[in-house]
Amino acid sequence: MTYEIELDDELGERIERHLEDDETPAEFIGELLSVYETEGSFLQEGYSE
């Protein structure tokens, strides 16, 4: 199943700044979701519980 998600220009630009060389926005978002599913939350640099 394929989904289409609309992002505003600002969010799209923010995502593109984090992409690695040949990475697509969809791959980047998939990686974020994998981290979230594994860790249960997104970790912030310099933050610890």
Secondary structure, DSSP 4 states (H G I P E B T S, - for coil): --------HHHHHHHHHH--TT--HHHHHHHHHHHHHHHSSPPPTT---
